[in-house]
């Protein structure tokens, strides 16, 4: 895998995220499909809206793929999918989840999905290798702007088209509730909040620093949910 320059060295939140999701227990406890809860259904609808910015047949990198929860959504759009994650247990679970999906016969014409262990800070993929990237539920784990910017810069390097990312918007009731819990010393581990909400302006600055511009903005539930999806392109 490619290494980072010292100036782009990831911060403590990156190391905490790697540690949190690196175990077999984390992979076993992570959902491999979207459930019937209303918030899960809203998230799926928002993802589908964002994926409309990617043309059918495009080669799409799902990073981090986790246990492969989004594989079905990507195959529905007719993409050629590559899944990657920094956690070997997550990659194994995603591969097993995909094998079950393939054997169901639901996507008989889809190309085979490949999975590999890759770190967003240095994926080792070729420059412009993918038509698009789907990066879901990762960047809110990175509390420091340099960490987010390093991740976005690597995605911009390997992608020649749209990059669909999610982040936690601080302008939401969900984010306010998290801040109140943080004040009550809840949701803090090792001195770092494991899920950081930031303003849209802050994220736009991070994207610009990585050479990206925001093309579209899609909240899962405007003003209430902190989960937002953005479509980015090289500026």
Helices and strands as residue ranges (DSSP letters): G 6-8, H 12-21, H 24-29, H 38-51, E 59-63, H 71-76, E 80-85, H 88-103, E 114-117, E 132-135, G 139-141, H 145-158, E 163-169, H 173-183, E 188-189, E 192-193, E 197-198, H 200-209, E 212-219, E 227-234
